[in-house]
Amino acid sequence: MPIHHPASTVLSPKDCVNSVAPIYDGGPIQGEYSVAIIDWQGRECIGIRWNINERELDSQDKVSGKVTCMGEPNSRGYPTWFIIPDAFLTALSHRGNNISEKIKEYLEKNK
């Protein structure tokens, strides 16, 4: 079984990430992700990442757990976070705006 970097251990880039408080860690399963509240340069943010990169499933060493999966995003061999802009999170929380409506349409279409 693959091994991933648990959300609480993803502390890169070191000059930006001061602490990580996981909200969700789906584990080392294809298609799973992690979400966390991150102290990013002294400001709390929400970050997200894939626990296993799709291309890692082509590596027998990673599939067997011999080598730890980096997930996505990653940089220079270190797992990193994608910081979700606050404006996007705000748009998701308000019904009736273009972003939330398009996402709702997408989810209903792809049930």
C-alpha positions as CSV (number, residue, x, y, z in Angstrom):
1,M,0.0,0.0,0.0
2,P,1.3,3.5,-0.8
3,I,2.6,5.7,1.9
4,H,1.9,9.5,1.9
5,H,3.1,12.5,3.8
6,P,0.4,13.1,6.5
7,A,-1.0,16.6,6.3
8,S,0.5,17.6,9.7
9,T,4.0,16.8,8.3
10,V,3.8,19.0,5.1
11,L,5.8,22.0,6.2
12,S,7.2,23.3,2.9
13,P,8.2,25.8,1.7
14,K,9.9,26.2,5.0
15,D,10.2,30.0,4.7
16,C,6.4,30.3,4.3
17,V,4.8,27.5,6.4
18,N,5.0,28.1,10.2
19,S,2.3,25.6,11.3
20,V,-0.3,23.2,9.9
21,A,-3.6,22.2,11.6
22,P,-5.2,19.5,9.5
23,I,-8.9,19.7,8.9
24,Y,-9.1,16.5,6.8
25,D,-6.5,13.9,5.7
26,G,-7.9,11.2,3.4
27,G,-4.9,9.0,3.7
28,P,-2.8,7.1,1.2
29,I,-5.7,6.3,-1.2
30,Q,-5.8,7.3,-4.9
31,G,-8.0,10.4,-5.3
32,E,-7.7,11.4,-1.6
33,Y,-6.6,14.8,-0.5
34,S,-5.8,16.8,2.6
35,V,-7.1,20.2,3.8
36,A,-5.5,22.2,6.6
37,I,-5.5,25.6,8.2
38,I,-1.9,26.8,7.6
39,D,0.0,29.7,9.2
40,W,1.5,31.0,5.9
41,Q,4.0,33.8,6.5
42,G,2.1,34.8,9.7
43,R,-1.4,34.7,8.3
44,E,-3.9,31.9,8.6
45,C,-4.9,30.4,5.3
46,I,-6.7,27.3,4.0
47,G,-4.4,24.9,2.0
48,I,-5.2,21.8,0.0
49,R,-3.2,19.0,-1.6
50,W,-3.5,15.6,-3.3
51,N,-2.1,12.9,-1.1
52,I,-0.9,10.8,-4.1
53,N,0.0,12.2,-7.5
54,E,-1.6,10.2,-10.3
55,R,1.8,9.7,-11.9
56,E,3.1,8.1,-8.7
57,L,0.8,5.2,-9.3
58,D,3.1,4.2,-12.2
59,S,6.0,3.7,-9.7
60,Q,6.1,0.2,-8.3
61,D,8.3,1.4,-5.4
62,K,5.7,4.0,-4.4
63,V,2.7,1.6,-4.9
64,S,4.4,-1.0,-2.7
65,G,5.2,1.6,0.0
66,K,8.9,1.2,-0.4
67,V,9.1,5.0,-1.3
68,T,6.9,7.7,0.1
69,C,4.5,9.4,-2.3
70,M,5.1,13.2,-2.7
71,G,1.5,14.0,-3.6
72,E,0.6,17.2,-5.5
73,P,1.7,20.0,-5.3
74,N,5.3,19.4,-4.7
75,S,8.5,21.3,-5.3
76,R,12.1,20.1,-5.5
77,G,11.2,16.7,-3.9
78,Y,9.2,18.2,-1.0
79,P,5.4,18.1,-0.6
80,T,3.8,21.5,-0.5
81,W,0.4,23.2,-0.2
82,F,-1.9,25.0,-2.6
83,I,-3.3,28.0,-0.8
84,I,-6.9,28.7,-1.6
85,P,-7.5,32.4,-2.0
86,D,-9.9,33.9,0.7
87,A,-11.9,35.5,-2.1
88,F,-12.6,32.1,-3.6
89,L,-13.7,30.7,-0.2
90,T,-15.9,33.7,0.3
91,A,-17.5,33.2,-3.1
92,L,-18.2,29.5,-2.3
93,S,-20.0,30.4,0.9
94,H,-22.4,32.9,-0.8
95,R,-25.1,31.4,-2.9
96,G,-26.1,33.1,-6.1
97,N,-22.7,34.2,-7.2
98,N,-21.3,33.0,-10.5
99,I,-18.6,30.7,-8.9
100,S,-20.9,28.9,-6.5
101,E,-23.6,28.5,-9.2
102,K,-21.2,27.0,-11.7
103,I,-19.8,24.6,-9.1
104,K,-23.4,23.6,-8.1
105,E,-24.2,23.0,-11.8
106,Y,-21.1,20.9,-12.2
107,L,-21.8,18.8,-9.1
108,E,-25.4,18.1,-10.1
109,K,-24.3,17.2,-13.7
110,N,-21.6,14.8,-12.5
111,K,-23.5,12.9,-9.7
